[in-house]
Amino acid sequence: MTTMPTVFVSHGGPNVVIEPSEARDYIASLGSRLPRPKAIVMVSAHFETDGPVVVTDPNPGMIYDFGGFAPELYEIVYPAPGEPELALRIAGLLDEAGLAPRIAPERGYDHGAWNALYLAWPQADIPVVQLSIDPHRDAAYHFALGQALAPLRKEGILLIGSGHITHNLRAFFMAARMGQPVDPQLPGKVAAFTSWFAEHLAANDRAAILDWKARAPFSDDNHPTDEHLMPLFFAYGAAGNSVRAEHAHDSVQNGFFAWDSWIFH
């Protein structure tokens, strides 16, 4: 069986699924550019808990965790099944790693999960198990989550971290909705931040990557809060020790909102 890569995708707002963009085209291409997975483990920045929580729901519903978007977005349904047996195995692997997981018997797909799934695998015929992030824990913790689940890759299971390489929403909404200019220095700060990650991921410089908060330029400008970057470290950790990072996408919206995404081989 093919050993699967791991993926970090910048998922955007729910409108990415209906509005043309380079980012939408990239996310939609994932289903054809990756081997078909037996199942998917999805770690979304919008599933936040204290410690790891694994969803055992056999039929996850939908979570419309947003407001003010097009009405049709609230009608989207992604009916992919869960897989309780795999979810319990995931909990077991996390427990063996000393990460003290808990179980959620019921939880739907938030837009961080269904954005990517809806575009990349529209048939919704691949089982999905969801795993939470902990917004109070650091990169090393989320890296360890990925490491614990790395063996699943050899079984044809795809591990996805869905977040965003930059996530300064205050600046984004000012520009996109209010027609106000952003700080003219912000595009340069975004470019410096994303270039730093591209360089250090290409070099597999784990020490620097896990210390991103202190070492990456303009980290606070790009992430006023950290939760949307944590899925990156999950995907990176799940890829194993000899990682080849493919910088698979790098479009920018409004001159500063970056969509960088990686496939780790």
C-alpha positions as CSV (number, residue, x, y, z in Angstrom):
1,M,0.0,0.0,0.0
2,T,1.2,3.5,-0.8
3,T,2.6,5.5,2.0
4,M,0.7,8.7,2.0
5,P,2.2,12.2,2.2
6,T,0.8,14.7,4.7
7,V,-0.8,18.0,3.8
8,F,-1.0,21.5,5.3
9,V,-3.6,23.6,3.5
10,S,-4.6,27.2,4.0
11,H,-8.3,26.9,4.0
12,G,-9.6,30.5,3.7
13,G,-13.2,31.6,4.5
14,P,-16.2,29.5,3.4
15,N,-16.6,31.6,0.3
16,V,-13.5,30.0,-1.2
17,V,-15.7,27.1,-2.3
18,I,-17.9,29.3,-4.6
19,E,-15.6,32.2,-5.6
20,P,-13.0,31.8,-8.3
21,S,-9.4,32.1,-7.1
22,E,-6.0,30.5,-7.5
23,A,-6.3,29.2,-4.0
24,R,-9.7,27.5,-4.8
25,D,-8.1,25.9,-7.9
26,Y,-5.2,24.6,-5.8
27,I,-7.4,23.1,-3.1
28,A,-9.7,21.5,-5.7
29,S,-6.6,19.9,-7.3
30,L,-5.6,17.9,-4.2
31,G,-7.9,15.0,-5.0
32,S,-6.2,14.4,-8.3
33,R,-2.6,15.2,-7.3
34,L,-2.6,12.9,-4.2
35,P,-3.0,9.2,-4.1
36,R,-6.6,8.3,-3.2
37,P,-6.7,7.8,0.6
38,K,-8.4,5.0,2.4
39,A,-9.5,7.5,5.0
40,I,-8.6,11.1,6.1
41,V,-7.6,12.5,9.4
42,M,-8.6,16.1,9.5
43,V,-7.1,18.6,12.0
44,S,-8.8,22.0,11.6
45,A,-7.9,25.2,13.3
46,H,-11.6,25.7,14.1
47,F,-11.8,22.6,16.3
48,E,-10.3,23.9,19.6
49,T,-10.2,21.9,22.8
50,D,-8.1,21.6,26.0
51,G,-6.0,18.6,25.0
52,P,-6.6,16.3,22.1
53,V,-10.1,15.2,21.3
54,V,-10.9,12.6,18.6
55,V,-14.3,12.5,17.0
56,T,-16.0,9.1,16.8
57,D,-19.2,10.3,15.2
58,P,-20.2,7.9,12.4
59,N,-22.3,10.5,10.5
60,P,-20.9,14.1,11.2
61,G,-23.2,16.9,10.4
62,M,-22.3,20.5,9.4
63,I,-21.1,23.4,11.4
64,Y,-21.7,26.8,9.8
65,D,-19.2,28.7,12.0
66,F,-19.3,32.0,10.2
67,G,-21.6,35.0,9.6
68,G,-22.3,37.5,6.8
69,F,-21.5,35.2,3.9
70,A,-23.6,34.2,0.8
71,P,-26.8,32.4,1.7
72,E,-25.9,29.3,-0.4
73,L,-22.9,28.6,1.9
74,Y,-25.3,27.8,4.7
75,E,-26.9,25.1,2.5
76,I,-23.7,23.2,1.7
77,V,-23.7,19.7,3.1
78,Y,-20.6,17.4,3.0
79,P,-22.0,14.0,3.8
80,A,-18.7,12.0,4.2
81,P,-19.0,9.4,6.9
82,G,-16.9,9.2,10.0
83,E,-15.1,6.0,10.9
84,P,-15.4,5.2,14.7
85,E,-13.0,2.2,14.6
86,L,-10.2,4.3,13.1
87,A,-11.0,7.1,15.6
88,L,-10.5,4.7,18.5
89,R,-7.2,3.6,17.0
90,I,-6.1,7.2,16.7
91,A,-7.0,7.7,20.4
92,G,-5.0,4.7,21.2
93,L,-1.9,6.0,19.4
94,L,-2.2,9.3,21.1
95,D,-2.6,7.6,24.5
96,E,0.6,5.5,23.8
97,A,2.4,8.8,23.1
98,G,1.3,10.1,26.5
99,L,-1.0,12.8,25.0
100,A,-4.1,11.8,27.1
101,P,-6.8,12.0,24.4
102,R,-10.5,12.3,25.0
103,I,-13.4,11.1,22.8
104,A,-16.2,13.3,21.2
105,P,-19.1,11.0,20.2
106,E,-20.7,13.7,18.1
107,R,-19.3,16.7,16.2
108,G,-19.9,18.1,12.7
109,Y,-17.5,19.5,10.1
110,D,-16.5,23.1,10.6
111,H,-15.6,25.2,7.6
112,G,-11.9,24.6,8.2
113,A,-12.6,20.9,7.6
114,W,-15.3,21.0,4.9
115,N,-13.7,23.8,2.7
116,A,-10.9,21.5,1.7
117,L,-12.9,18.3,1.7
118,Y,-15.7,19.7,-0.4
119,L,-13.4,21.0,-3.1
120,A,-10.8,18.2,-3.2
121,W,-13.1,15.1,-2.7
122,P,-16.6,16.3,-3.8
123,Q,-17.9,12.8,-3.9
124,A,-17.7,12.7,-0.1
125,D,-17.1,9.0,-0.2
126,I,-13.9,8.9,1.9
127,P,-14.3,8.4,5.7
128,V,-13.1,11.3,7.8
129,V,-11.9,11.4,11.4
130,Q,-11.5,14.7,13.1
131,L,-8.8,15.6,15.7
132,S,-8.7,18.9,17.6
133,I,-6.0,21.4,18.2
134,D,-5.2,23.0,21.5
135,P,-5.0,26.8,21.1
136,H,-3.1,27.0,24.4
137,R,-0.3,24.6,23.4
138,D,2.7,25.3,21.2
139,A,4.2,24.1,18.0
140,A,6.0,21.2,19.7
141,Y,2.8,19.8,21.1
142,H,1.1,19.8,17.7
143,F,4.2,18.3,16.1
144,A,4.0,15.5,18.7
145,L,0.3,14.9,17.7
146,G,1.5,14.4,14.1
147,Q,4.4,12.1,15.1
148,A,2.0,9.9,17.1
149,L,-0.2,9.4,14.0
150,A,2.6,9.0,11.4
151,P,2.3,5.2,11.3
152,L,-1.2,5.6,9.7
153,R,0.4,6.9,6.5
154,K,1.6,3.4,5.7
155,E,-2.0,2.2,5.7
156,G,-3.1,4.7,3.1
157,I,-4.5,7.2,5.5
158,L,-4.1,10.9,4.6
159,L,-3.3,13.3,7.5
160,I,-4.3,16.9,6.8
161,G,-3.7,20.0,8.8
162,S,-6.1,22.8,7.8
163,G,-5.3,26.3,9.0
164,H,-3.7,29.3,7.4
165,I,-0.1,30.5,6.9
166,T,-1.2,34.0,7.8
167,H,-4.3,35.0,9.7
168,N,-4.5,38.7,10.5
169,L,-8.3,38.9,10.1
170,R,-8.6,42.4,11.4
171,A,-6.4,43.7,8.6
172,F,-8.2,41.4,6.1
173,F,-11.7,42.5,6.9
174,M,-10.7,46.2,6.9
175,A,-9.4,45.8,3.4
176,A,-12.0,43.3,2.0
177,R,-15.2,44.7,3.5
178,M,-14.7,48.1,4.9
179,G,-12.6,49.5,2.0
180,Q,-10.0,50.8,4.4
181,P,-6.3,50.7,3.5
182,V,-4.1,48.3,5.3
183,D,-0.8,49.2,6.9
184,P,1.5,49.7,3.8
185,Q,4.2,47.7,5.6
186,L,2.0,44.6,6.1
187,P,2.6,43.0,2.6
188,G,6.3,43.1,3.2
189,K,5.9,41.6,6.7
190,V,3.7,38.8,5.2
191,A,6.3,38.1,2.5
192,A,9.1,37.9,5.0
193,F,7.1,35.6,7.2
194,T,6.1,33.2,4.5
195,S,9.6,33.2,2.9
196,W,11.0,32.3,6.3
197,F,8.8,29.3,6.6
198,A,9.5,28.3,3.0
199,E,13.2,28.4,3.6
200,H,13.2,26.5,6.8
201,L,10.7,23.9,5.7
202,A,12.8,23.3,2.6
203,A,15.8,22.7,4.9
204,N,13.8,20.6,7.3
205,D,15.2,22.8,10.1
206,R,13.0,21.4,12.8
207,A,14.5,23.4,15.7
208,A,13.9,26.7,13.9
209,I,10.4,25.7,12.8
210,L,9.2,24.7,16.2
211,D,10.6,27.9,17.6
212,W,8.8,30.0,15.0
213,K,7.3,32.4,17.5
214,A,10.7,33.7,18.5
215,R,12.6,33.2,15.2
216,A,10.2,34.0,12.3
217,P,10.0,37.6,11.3
218,F,6.8,39.5,12.2
219,S,5.1,36.5,13.8
220,D,2.7,38.6,15.8
221,D,1.7,40.7,12.8
222,N,0.8,37.5,10.8
223,H,-0.7,35.6,13.7
224,P,-2.2,37.8,16.5
225,T,-3.4,34.4,17.8
226,D,-1.6,31.2,17.0
227,E,-4.4,28.6,16.4
228,H,-4.4,28.8,12.6
229,L,-0.7,27.9,12.3
230,M,-0.9,24.9,14.6
231,P,-2.2,22.5,11.9
232,L,1.0,23.1,10.0
233,F,3.0,21.6,12.8
234,F,0.7,18.6,12.9
235,A,1.2,17.9,9.2
236,Y,5.0,18.5,9.5
237,G,5.3,16.1,12.5
238,A,3.3,13.4,10.8
239,A,5.6,13.4,7.8
240,G,8.5,11.7,9.8
241,N,12.1,12.6,10.1
242,S,13.4,12.8,6.5
243,V,10.9,15.3,5.3
244,R,10.8,16.7,1.8
245,A,8.6,19.8,1.9
246,E,6.8,20.6,-1.4
247,H,5.7,24.2,-1.4
248,A,2.6,23.4,-3.3
249,H,0.8,26.8,-3.4
250,D,1.6,30.4,-2.6
251,S,-1.0,32.8,-3.9
252,V,-1.7,36.1,-2.0
253,Q,-5.1,37.8,-1.7
254,N,-5.5,41.6,-1.3
255,G,-1.7,41.9,-1.5
256,F,-1.1,40.5,2.0
257,F,-3.4,37.5,2.9
258,A,-1.2,34.5,2.0
259,W,-2.5,31.1,1.1
260,D,0.8,29.1,1.2
261,S,0.2,25.3,1.5
262,W,2.6,22.4,1.7
263,I,2.7,18.7,0.9
264,F,5.2,16.8,3.0
265,H,6.7,13.7,1.5
